[in-house]
Amino acid sequence: MFLKFLHPLFEGLVLGITVAITLGPALVALLQTSIKHGIKTGIFLALGIFTSDFFLVVLAFFGVSEFITAPKFHLAFGILGGILMISYGIYTVFRKIPKTEQVEVISEIHVKRPGVLPYYFKGFILNVANPSLWFFWIFWVVSINSTYGGDRKSVAMFFAGALGMILATDILKCILANKIKVLGNPKVKLWINRIVGILFFIFGAFIITGTLLEYLGIHFKVS
């Protein structure tokens, strides 16, 4: 029985790595905070971001996915999600990075009270306030729920792997903040984009294939 859940756990770990190497404001915030205020402060910021991601996943799972229980809904959302993921992967692979482009410059995160705990709440609030993250996690919860046919344990193992990997790599980013400034190099960003794009393409194909197999399996059992 345990081996059954190793597969979704592994797939979740792969998604976690994919999200972790994606360049964006959250990565810059972690690096800036760790460099200017220390590793411990950066880790508390990462924990706040992790908590907000966990909150959004749970909210999406018990909210949106509860209404998508029929096999036909699983099939439709799974295929649609896979197509969107493949499209995004292709776009990311071929997206050009201007030679003059640098890592996004964002305002340094400030807190009024001393200590590391305020950075935890700051990370949580900043992440939850990002509308794109709501869409991102709702999309993934619906797609993976469709792929596993609503099997809650498999879905839970998938997101346990994904969120666990994201937290682990975010903590690693804080520890290595001074050594990974090379991510601002346009050539490095280009290759990271290609890797991320390929991984998202693979995930899209996985979602479609898994959804079709799940639907056909249910259909044949009913027949």
C-alpha positions as CSV (number, residue, x, y, z in Angstrom):
1,M,0.0,0.0,0.0
2,F,2.8,2.4,0.9
3,L,4.5,1.8,-2.5
4,K,1.3,3.0,-4.2
5,F,1.9,6.5,-2.8
6,L,5.6,6.7,-3.7
7,H,4.6,7.5,-7.3
8,P,2.6,10.6,-6.5
9,L,5.2,11.6,-3.9
10,F,8.0,11.4,-6.5
11,E,5.9,13.4,-9.0
12,G,5.2,16.0,-6.4
13,L,9.0,16.3,-5.7
14,V,9.6,16.9,-9.4
15,L,7.0,19.7,-9.4
16,G,8.6,21.2,-6.3
17,I,12.0,21.3,-8.0
18,T,10.4,22.9,-11.1
19,V,8.8,25.6,-9.0
20,A,12.0,26.1,-7.0
21,I,14.2,26.8,-10.0
22,T,11.6,29.2,-11.5
23,L,13.0,32.7,-11.3
24,G,10.7,35.3,-9.8
25,P,10.1,38.0,-7.1
26,A,9.9,35.4,-4.3
27,L,13.4,34.1,-5.1
28,V,14.7,37.7,-5.2
29,A,13.0,38.5,-1.8
30,L,14.6,35.4,-0.2
31,L,18.1,36.3,-1.5
32,Q,17.9,40.0,-0.5
33,T,16.5,39.2,2.9
34,S,19.1,36.5,3.6
35,I,22.0,38.7,2.4
36,K,21.0,41.9,4.3
37,H,19.4,40.4,7.5
38,G,21.0,37.0,7.8
39,I,20.2,33.4,7.0
40,K,17.8,32.9,10.0
41,T,15.7,35.8,9.0
42,G,15.5,34.5,5.4
43,I,14.5,31.1,6.6
44,F,11.6,32.6,8.6
45,L,10.5,34.4,5.5
46,A,10.7,31.1,3.6
47,L,8.5,29.5,6.3
48,G,5.9,32.2,5.9
49,I,5.9,31.6,2.2
50,F,5.6,27.9,2.7
51,T,2.7,28.3,5.2
52,S,0.8,30.5,2.7
53,D,1.3,27.9,-0.1
54,F,0.1,25.1,2.2
55,F,-3.0,27.3,3.1
56,L,-3.8,27.9,-0.6
57,V,-3.4,24.2,-1.5
58,V,-5.7,23.1,1.4
59,L,-8.2,25.8,0.6
60,A,-8.3,24.8,-3.1
61,F,-8.5,21.1,-2.4
62,F,-11.5,21.4,0.1
63,G,-13.1,24.1,-1.9
64,V,-12.8,23.8,-5.7
65,S,-12.1,20.1,-6.0
66,E,-15.0,19.1,-3.8
67,F,-17.4,20.2,-6.6
68,I,-15.5,18.2,-9.3
69,T,-16.4,14.7,-8.4
70,A,-17.9,13.2,-11.6
71,P,-15.5,11.3,-13.9
72,K,-16.6,13.6,-16.8
73,F,-15.5,16.6,-14.9
74,H,-12.2,14.9,-14.1
75,L,-11.7,14.2,-17.8
76,A,-12.5,17.7,-18.9
77,F,-10.4,19.5,-16.3
78,G,-7.5,17.1,-16.6
79,I,-7.2,17.5,-20.4
80,L,-7.7,21.3,-20.3
81,G,-5.1,21.5,-17.5
82,G,-2.6,19.4,-19.5
83,I,-3.1,21.5,-22.6
84,L,-2.5,24.7,-20.7
85,M,0.6,23.3,-19.1
86,I,2.0,22.1,-22.4
87,S,1.3,25.5,-23.9
88,Y,3.0,27.2,-21.0
89,G,6.0,24.9,-21.3
90,I,6.4,25.6,-25.0
91,Y,6.2,29.3,-24.4
92,T,8.8,29.2,-21.6
93,V,11.2,27.1,-23.7
94,F,11.2,29.6,-26.6
95,R,10.8,32.8,-24.7
96,K,13.8,35.0,-25.4
97,I,15.8,36.7,-22.6
98,P,17.1,40.1,-23.6
99,K,20.9,40.4,-23.2
100,T,20.4,43.4,-21.0
101,E,17.8,41.8,-18.7
102,Q,18.8,41.5,-15.1
103,V,17.1,39.9,-12.0
104,E,14.0,41.9,-11.1
105,V,14.6,44.6,-8.6
106,I,12.0,44.7,-5.9
107,S,11.7,46.8,-2.8
108,E,13.5,45.4,0.3
109,I,11.1,43.8,2.7
110,H,10.8,46.0,5.8
111,V,9.1,45.2,9.1
112,K,8.4,47.7,11.9
113,R,9.1,45.3,14.8
114,P,12.5,43.7,15.6
115,G,13.1,40.0,15.4
116,V,12.6,37.3,12.8
117,L,8.9,36.4,13.5
118,P,7.6,39.5,11.7
119,Y,9.3,38.3,8.5
120,Y,7.4,35.0,8.8
121,F,4.0,36.9,8.8
122,K,5.3,39.2,6.1
123,G,6.2,36.2,3.9
124,F,2.8,34.7,4.5
125,I,0.8,37.9,3.7
126,L,2.9,38.8,0.6
127,N,2.4,35.4,-0.8
128,V,-1.4,35.2,-0.1
129,A,-1.9,38.6,-1.5
130,N,-0.5,37.5,-4.9
131,P,-3.6,36.6,-7.1
132,S,-1.4,34.6,-9.6
133,L,-0.5,32.2,-6.8
134,W,-4.2,31.6,-6.1
135,F,-4.7,30.7,-9.7
136,F,-1.5,28.6,-9.8
137,W,-2.4,26.4,-6.9
138,I,-6.1,26.1,-7.8
139,F,-5.0,25.0,-11.3
140,W,-2.6,22.4,-9.9
141,V,-5.1,21.0,-7.3
142,V,-7.8,20.6,-9.9
143,S,-5.5,19.1,-12.5
144,I,-3.8,16.6,-10.1
145,N,-7.2,15.7,-8.5
146,S,-8.4,14.9,-12.0
147,T,-5.3,12.9,-12.8
148,Y,-5.7,10.7,-9.7
149,G,-9.4,10.4,-10.0
150,G,-10.1,12.2,-6.8
151,D,-8.0,9.8,-4.7
152,R,-7.3,12.1,-1.7
153,K,-4.4,10.1,-0.4
154,S,-2.5,10.2,-3.7
155,V,-3.3,14.0,-4.1
156,A,-2.1,14.6,-0.5
157,M,1.1,12.7,-1.2
158,F,1.7,14.7,-4.4
159,F,1.4,18.0,-2.7
160,A,3.3,16.9,0.4
161,G,6.2,16.2,-2.0
162,A,5.8,19.4,-3.9
163,L,5.5,21.7,-0.9
164,G,8.2,19.9,1.1
165,M,10.6,20.2,-1.8
166,I,9.8,23.9,-2.2
167,L,10.4,24.6,1.5
168,A,13.7,22.6,1.4
169,T,15.0,24.5,-1.6
170,D,13.9,27.8,-0.3
171,I,15.9,27.2,2.9
172,L,18.9,26.2,0.8
173,K,18.5,29.4,-1.2
174,C,18.7,31.4,2.0
175,I,21.9,29.5,3.1
176,L,23.6,29.9,-0.3
177,A,22.2,33.4,-1.0
178,N,25.7,35.0,-1.5
179,K,26.7,32.3,-3.9
180,I,23.8,32.1,-6.3
181,K,23.9,35.7,-7.7
182,V,24.8,34.1,-11.0
183,L,21.1,33.6,-11.5
184,G,21.0,37.2,-12.8
185,N,23.1,36.2,-15.8
186,P,20.9,36.3,-19.0
187,K,22.5,33.1,-20.3
188,V,21.8,31.2,-17.1
189,K,18.2,32.5,-17.0
190,L,17.8,31.3,-20.6
191,W,18.8,27.8,-19.8
192,I,16.7,27.8,-16.6
193,N,13.7,28.8,-18.7
194,R,14.3,26.0,-21.1
195,I,14.6,23.4,-18.3
196,V,11.5,24.7,-16.6
197,G,9.6,24.8,-19.9
198,I,10.5,21.2,-20.7
199,L,9.5,20.1,-17.2
200,F,6.1,21.8,-17.5
201,F,5.6,20.2,-20.9
202,I,6.3,16.8,-19.4
203,F,3.9,17.6,-16.6
204,G,1.2,18.6,-19.1
205,A,1.6,15.3,-20.9
206,F,1.5,13.4,-17.6
207,I,-1.7,15.2,-16.6
208,I,-3.4,14.3,-19.8
209,T,-2.2,10.7,-19.9
210,G,-3.0,10.1,-16.2
211,T,-6.5,11.6,-16.6
212,L,-7.3,9.6,-19.7
213,L,-6.1,6.3,-18.1
214,E,-8.1,7.1,-14.9
215,Y,-11.2,7.9,-16.9
216,L,-10.9,4.8,-19.1
217,G,-10.2,2.6,-16.1
218,I,-13.4,3.8,-14.4
219,H,-15.4,3.5,-17.6
220,F,-14.3,-0.2,-18.1
221,K,-15.1,-1.0,-14.5
222,V,-18.6,0.4,-14.8
223,S,-19.1,-1.4,-18.1
